[in-house]
Amino acid sequence: MSDSKAEKEFESGLVGAEDTVAEFEDTRKGIIGRIQHSLHVNPALVPLIVLLASVILFGMLIGQRFFSPFAMTLILQQVQIVGIVAAAQSLVILTAGIDLSVGAIMVLSSVVMGQFTFRYGMPVELAVLCGLSVGMICGLINGWLVAYMKLPPFIVTLGTWQIILAANFLYSANETIRSADIEEVAPLLQIFGTKFKVGDAQLTLGVIFMLALVFTLAYALKQTAWGRHVYAVGDDPDAAELAGVNVKRTLISVYLLSGLICAFAGWAMVGRIGSISPTVGQLANIESITAVVIGGISLFGGRGSILGALFGALIVGVFTLGLRLLGADAQWTFLLIGLLIIAAVAVDQWIRKVSA
């Protein structure tokens, strides 16, 4: 074979090899791939679909009264506390952490507001600020232990949950401040329970606060550098640090803000139930995690939308009210919510394969 012929064959082989290398398999071909990619890009889409489907299903089973403005706004009133706490929990879980102390912080903050007002005669405005400060301090302690001591968030918040819970009962002496006393002496503590009508719908300031909080956080996470840092830390803290993100400061800010939001939840809870009791809200940590998981926020961090947590809380509210109106046993609610949690985690794992 001549040299020129051999060179031509070699060159033609290179061209063939280049053509072969340049062909990539499009993993998003087909309707399933496109759906998977869409859900990956819009993580709040799954809980929104489930929420709409749940409303339609129970509307068909119960009838027109389920679609009434009163019933719809009643769901919002029932989930307002869980929705606020879920917003705090979402921030932590987005950083690949978890906060088991959110419920205890919420209750302790409300107890401090009440005790400072009634036991020490402090002006109610100052007592509220003290309660909010307590929530921030608890969040700061959690954040410092996670960010600087490098302790696992689950262990840290499990410990602080027990400590705060014990401090709550010891400080309050298990005393409940009655609704009538609050209404007479410190009505500001019940301000989030203030009701007003919009047409046939009945809302409370607590509902408005929940919605405003969620949309504000959604904007901050999507449009600000801080929000991008939160997602980066949750996705890969080492890579985020190499990219110039102050991981410790970001974690501190997230836990601090979480504690403050939980304190606001404690204030809103006083407006919701009327009284201040150290025994209420004990399941808020589990309920908030449930809303976050059903809402499509990944427990592995770095992916999800805080709007999904709101949708998750509303899904629980729809199932709770719908089954109650159908006269079903309350245990069916727990059963269906448990199935939704498992399904949500399975969907999350399936969606994560897009970025694998």
VEXDREN-2710 file (C-alpha; in Angstrom, 1 decimal):
% VEXDREN-2710
k/r/px/py/pz
1/MET/0.0/0.0/0.0
2/SER/1.4/3.4/-0.9
3/ASP/2.1/6.1/1.7
4/SER/-0.5/8.4/0.1
5/LYS/-3.2/5.8/0.2
6/ALA/-2.4/4.9/3.8
7/GLU/-2.6/8.6/4.8
8/LYS/-6.0/8.9/3.1
9/GLU/-7.3/5.9/4.9
10/PHE/-6.0/7.2/8.2
11/GLU/-7.5/10.6/7.6
12/SER/-10.9/9.1/6.7
13/GLY/-10.7/7.0/9.9
14/LEU/-10.2/10.2/12.0
15/VAL/-13.2/11.8/10.3
16/GLY/-15.3/8.8/11.1
17/ALA/-14.1/8.8/14.7
18/GLU/-14.8/12.5/15.0
19/ASP/-18.3/11.9/13.7
20/THR/-18.8/9.1/16.2
21/VAL/-17.5/11.1/19.2
22/ALA/-19.7/14.1/18.3
23/GLU/-22.9/12.0/18.6
24/PHE/-24.4/12.3/22.1
25/GLU/-27.4/10.5/23.3
26/ASP/-30.1/12.9/24.3
27/THR/-31.3/11.5/27.6
28/ARG/-34.3/13.8/27.5
29/LYS/-35.8/12.2/24.4
30/GLY/-39.4/10.9/24.8
31/ILE/-42.2/12.2/26.9
32/ILE/-41.0/10.6/30.1
33/GLY/-37.6/12.3/29.8
34/ARG/-39.1/15.7/29.1
35/ILE/-41.4/15.3/32.1
36/GLN/-38.5/14.3/34.3
37/HIS/-36.5/17.3/33.2
38/SER/-39.5/19.7/33.7
39/LEU/-39.9/18.4/37.2
40/HIS/-36.2/18.8/37.9
41/VAL/-36.3/22.4/36.7
42/ASN/-39.6/23.2/38.5
43/PRO/-39.5/21.3/41.8
44/ALA/-42.8/22.9/43.1
45/LEU/-44.7/21.5/40.1
46/VAL/-45.2/18.0/41.6
47/PRO/-46.8/19.2/44.9
48/LEU/-48.9/21.8/43.0
49/ILE/-50.3/19.0/40.8
50/VAL/-51.0/16.8/43.8
51/LEU/-52.7/19.7/45.6
52/LEU/-55.0/20.5/42.6
53/ALA/-55.8/16.8/42.2
54/SER/-56.6/16.5/45.9
55/VAL/-58.9/19.5/45.8
56/ILE/-60.7/18.2/42.7
57/LEU/-61.0/14.6/44.1
58/PHE/-62.5/15.7/47.5
59/GLY/-64.7/18.2/45.6
60/MET/-66.2/15.4/43.6
61/LEU/-66.7/13.2/46.7
62/ILE/-68.0/15.9/49.0
63/GLY/-69.8/18.2/46.6
64/GLN/-70.0/21.9/46.0
65/ARG/-69.5/22.9/49.7
66/PHE/-65.9/21.8/49.6
67/PHE/-65.2/24.4/46.9
68/SER/-66.9/27.2/48.9
69/PRO/-64.7/30.2/49.8
70/PHE/-65.3/29.4/53.5
71/ALA/-63.9/25.8/53.2
72/MET/-60.9/26.9/51.1
73/THR/-59.9/29.7/53.5
74/LEU/-60.6/27.4/56.5
75/ILE/-57.8/25.1/55.1
76/LEU/-55.5/28.2/55.0
77/GLN/-56.3/29.0/58.6
78/GLN/-55.7/25.4/59.8
79/VAL/-52.2/25.2/58.1
80/GLN/-51.0/28.7/58.9
81/ILE/-48.8/27.6/61.8
82/VAL/-47.4/24.6/60.0
83/GLY/-46.8/26.7/56.9
84/ILE/-44.8/29.3/58.8
85/VAL/-42.7/26.6/60.6
86/ALA/-42.3/24.7/57.3
87/ALA/-40.8/27.9/55.8
88/ALA/-38.1/27.8/58.5
89/GLN/-37.6/24.1/58.1
90/SER/-37.2/24.5/54.3
91/LEU/-34.3/26.9/54.7
92/VAL/-32.4/24.4/56.9
93/ILE/-33.2/21.4/54.7
94/LEU/-32.0/23.3/51.6
95/THR/-28.6/23.4/53.2
96/ALA/-28.7/19.6/53.6
97/GLY/-29.5/19.9/57.3
98/ILE/-32.6/19.3/59.4
99/ASP/-34.0/21.1/62.5
100/LEU/-35.8/19.0/65.0
101/SER/-36.0/22.0/67.4
102/VAL/-38.4/24.2/65.4
103/GLY/-41.5/23.3/67.4
104/ALA/-39.7/23.7/70.8
105/ILE/-38.3/27.2/69.7
106/MET/-41.8/28.2/68.6
107/VAL/-43.4/27.3/72.0
108/LEU/-40.6/28.7/74.1
109/SER/-40.8/32.0/72.2
110/SER/-44.6/32.3/72.9
111/VAL/-44.1/31.4/76.5
112/VAL/-41.5/34.1/76.9
113/MET/-43.8/36.6/75.4
114/GLY/-46.6/35.7/77.8
115/GLN/-44.5/35.3/80.9
116/PHE/-42.6/38.6/80.4
117/THR/-45.9/40.3/80.0
118/PHE/-47.9/38.7/82.9
119/ARG/-45.2/37.7/85.4
120/TYR/-42.9/40.7/85.1
121/GLY/-45.4/43.3/84.0
122/MET/-43.3/44.2/80.9
123/PRO/-44.9/46.2/78.1
124/VAL/-46.3/43.8/75.6
125/GLU/-44.3/45.3/72.7
126/LEU/-41.1/44.7/74.6
127/ALA/-42.1/41.2/75.6
128/VAL/-42.8/40.3/72.0
129/LEU/-39.3/41.6/71.0
130/CYS/-37.8/39.4/73.8
131/GLY/-39.7/36.4/72.5
132/LEU/-38.4/37.0/69.0
133/SER/-34.9/37.5/70.4
134/VAL/-35.1/34.1/72.2
135/GLY/-36.0/32.4/68.9
136/MET/-33.0/34.1/67.2
137/ILE/-30.7/33.0/70.0
138/CYS/-31.8/29.4/69.8
139/GLY/-31.3/29.5/66.0
140/LEU/-27.9/31.1/66.5
141/ILE/-26.8/28.3/68.9
142/ASN/-27.9/25.6/66.4
143/GLY/-26.1/27.4/63.6
144/TRP/-22.9/27.8/65.5
145/LEU/-22.8/24.2/66.6
146/VAL/-23.4/23.1/62.9
147/ALA/-21.1/25.6/61.2
148/TYR/-18.2/26.0/63.5
149/MET/-18.2/22.8/65.6
150/LYS/-19.0/20.7/62.5
151/LEU/-21.6/18.7/64.4
152/PRO/-24.3/16.8/62.4
153/PRO/-27.5/19.0/62.2
154/PHE/-29.7/16.0/63.2
155/ILE/-27.7/15.4/66.4
156/VAL/-27.4/19.1/67.3
157/THR/-31.1/19.9/66.9
158/LEU/-32.1/16.6/68.6
159/GLY/-30.2/17.8/71.6
160/THR/-31.3/21.4/71.5
161/TRP/-34.9/20.2/71.0
162/GLN/-34.7/18.3/74.4
163/ILE/-32.9/21.2/76.1
164/ILE/-35.4/23.9/74.9
165/LEU/-38.3/21.7/75.7
166/ALA/-37.1/21.1/79.2
167/ALA/-36.3/24.9/79.6
168/ASN/-39.8/25.6/78.4
169/PHE/-41.5/23.5/81.1
170/LEU/-39.2/24.5/83.9
171/TYR/-39.5/28.2/83.2
172/SER/-43.3/28.3/82.7
173/ALA/-43.9/25.9/85.6
174/ASN/-46.4/24.2/83.2
175/GLU/-48.6/27.3/83.5
176/THR/-51.2/28.2/80.9
177/ILE/-52.1/31.8/80.3
178/ARG/-55.8/32.0/79.5
179/SER/-57.3/33.6/76.4
180/ALA/-59.5/35.9/78.4
181/ASP/-56.5/37.3/80.3
182/ILE/-54.6/37.9/77.2
183/GLU/-57.5/39.6/75.5
184/GLU/-57.9/41.9/78.4
185/VAL/-54.3/42.8/79.2
186/ALA/-52.2/42.2/76.1
187/PRO/-54.4/41.9/72.9
188/LEU/-51.3/42.5/70.8
189/LEU/-50.3/38.9/71.5
190/GLN/-53.4/37.7/69.7
191/ILE/-53.1/40.1/66.7
192/PHE/-52.4/37.3/64.2
193/GLY/-55.8/35.8/65.0
194/THR/-57.6/39.0/63.8
195/LYS/-60.1/37.9/61.2
196/PHE/-61.4/39.8/58.2
197/LYS/-63.6/39.0/55.3
198/VAL/-62.8/39.2/51.6
199/GLY/-66.2/38.5/50.0
200/ASP/-67.4/35.2/51.4
201/ALA/-63.8/34.2/52.3
202/GLN/-62.7/34.6/55.9
203/LEU/-58.9/35.2/56.4
204/THR/-56.7/36.0/59.4
205/LEU/-53.6/38.1/59.7
206/GLY/-51.7/34.9/60.4
207/VAL/-52.7/33.6/57.0
208/ILE/-51.5/36.8/55.4
209/PHE/-48.3/36.7/57.3
210/MET/-47.7/33.1/56.2
211/LEU/-48.3/33.9/52.5
212/ALA/-46.1/37.1/52.6
213/LEU/-43.3/35.2/54.4
214/VAL/-43.3/32.3/51.8
215/PHE/-43.3/34.6/48.8
216/THR/-40.6/36.9/50.3
217/LEU/-38.4/33.9/51.0
218/ALA/-39.1/32.5/47.6
219/TYR/-37.9/35.8/46.0
220/ALA/-34.8/35.9/48.2
221/LEU/-33.8/32.4/47.4
222/LYS/-34.3/32.9/43.7
223/GLN/-33.1/36.4/43.1
224/THR/-30.5/37.2/45.7
225/ALA/-26.8/36.2/46.1
226/TRP/-27.7/34.9/49.6
227/GLY/-30.3/32.6/48.1
228/ARG/-27.8/31.2/45.6
229/HIS/-25.4/30.6/48.4
230/VAL/-28.0/28.6/50.3
231/TYR/-28.5/26.3/47.4
232/ALA/-24.8/26.1/46.7
233/VAL/-24.0/25.1/50.3
234/GLY/-26.8/22.4/50.2
235/ASP/-25.6/21.0/46.9
236/ASP/-21.9/20.8/47.7
237/PRO/-20.4/22.8/50.6
238/ASP/-16.8/22.1/49.6
239/ALA/-17.4/23.3/46.0
240/ALA/-19.3/26.3/47.3
241/GLU/-16.3/27.3/49.5
242/LEU/-13.9/26.9/46.6
243/ALA/-16.2/29.2/44.6
244/GLY/-15.9/31.9/47.3
245/VAL/-19.1/31.3/49.3
246/ASN/-18.7/31.8/53.0
247/VAL/-20.2/28.5/54.1
248/LYS/-20.1/29.1/57.8
249/ARG/-21.7/32.6/57.5
250/THR/-24.4/31.2/55.2
251/LEU/-25.2/28.3/57.7
252/ILE/-25.3/30.7/60.6
253/SER/-27.7/33.1/58.7
254/VAL/-30.0/30.2/57.8
255/TYR/-30.3/28.8/61.3
256/LEU/-30.6/32.3/62.8
257/LEU/-33.4/33.2/60.3
258/SER/-35.1/29.8/61.0
259/GLY/-35.1/30.6/64.8
260/LEU/-36.7/34.0/64.1
261/ILE/-39.4/32.6/61.9
262/CYS/-40.2/30.0/64.5
263/ALA/-40.6/32.8/67.1
264/PHE/-43.0/34.5/64.7
265/ALA/-44.8/31.2/64.5
266/GLY/-45.1/31.1/68.3
267/TRP/-46.6/34.6/68.2
268/ALA/-49.0/33.5/65.4
269/MET/-49.9/30.4/67.4
270/VAL/-51.1/32.6/70.3
271/GLY/-53.5/34.4/67.9
272/ARG/-54.6/31.0/66.5
273/ILE/-55.5/29.2/69.8
274/GLY/-56.0/32.3/71.9
275/SER/-54.0/31.1/74.9
276/ILE/-50.3/30.4/75.8
277/SER/-49.5/26.9/76.8
278/PRO/-46.1/25.1/77.1
279/THR/-47.8/21.9/75.9
280/VAL/-49.0/22.9/72.5
281/GLY/-47.2/22.6/69.2
282/GLN/-45.2/19.6/70.2
283/LEU/-45.6/17.9/66.8
284/ALA/-44.6/21.0/64.8
285/ASN/-41.2/19.6/64.0
286/ILE/-42.7/16.5/62.4
287/GLU/-45.5/18.4/60.7
288/SER/-43.0/20.8/59.2
289/ILE/-40.8/18.1/57.9
290/THR/-43.8/16.3/56.4
291/ALA/-44.9/19.5/54.6
292/VAL/-41.3/20.0/53.3
293/VAL/-40.9/16.5/52.0
294/ILE/-44.3/16.3/50.4
295/GLY/-43.5/19.8/48.9
296/GLY/-40.7/18.3/46.9
297/ILE/-37.7/19.8/48.7
298/SER/-34.9/17.3/48.6
299/LEU/-33.6/16.0/52.0
300/PHE/-30.2/15.8/50.4
301/GLY/-30.2/19.6/50.1
302/GLY/-29.6/22.0/47.2
303/ARG/-32.9/21.4/45.3
304/GLY/-36.4/22.5/45.9
305/SER/-38.7/25.5/46.2
306/ILE/-40.1/27.0/49.3
307/LEU/-43.4/27.3/47.5
308/GLY/-43.4/23.5/47.4
309/ALA/-43.4/23.5/51.3
310/LEU/-46.5/25.7/51.3
311/PHE/-48.2/23.4/48.8
312/GLY/-47.1/20.4/51.0
313/ALA/-48.8/22.0/54.0
314/LEU/-51.9/22.7/52.0
315/ILE/-52.0/19.1/50.8
316/VAL/-52.1/17.9/54.4
317/GLY/-54.8/20.5/55.2
318/VAL/-56.9/19.4/52.2
319/PHE/-56.7/15.7/53.2
320/THR/-57.4/16.5/56.9
321/LEU/-60.5/18.6/56.1
322/GLY/-61.7/16.4/53.2
323/LEU/-61.6/13.2/55.2
324/ARG/-63.2/14.9/58.2
325/LEU/-66.1/16.1/56.0
326/LEU/-66.5/12.6/54.6
327/GLY/-66.8/11.2/58.2
328/ALA/-63.7/9.0/57.8
329/ASP/-61.6/7.9/60.8
330/ALA/-58.8/10.3/61.6
331/GLN/-56.3/7.4/61.2
332/TRP/-56.9/7.4/57.4
333/THR/-55.3/10.9/57.3
334/PHE/-52.1/9.6/58.8
335/LEU/-52.1/6.6/56.5
336/LEU/-52.5/8.7/53.4
337/ILE/-50.0/11.3/54.5
338/GLY/-47.5/8.5/55.2
339/LEU/-48.0/7.2/51.7
340/LEU/-47.6/10.7/50.3
341/ILE/-44.3/11.1/52.1
342/ILE/-42.9/7.8/50.7
343/ALA/-44.1/8.7/47.2
344/ALA/-42.6/12.2/47.5
345/VAL/-39.2/10.7/48.4
346/ALA/-39.4/8.2/45.6
347/VAL/-40.3/11.0/43.1
348/ASP/-37.4/13.0/44.4
349/GLN/-34.9/10.2/43.8
350/TRP/-36.3/9.7/40.3
351/ILE/-36.0/13.4/39.5
352/ARG/-32.4/13.6/40.9
353/LYS/-31.3/11.1/38.2
354/VAL/-31.5/14.0/35.7
355/SER/-28.5/15.6/37.4
356/ALA/-26.7/12.4/38.2
END
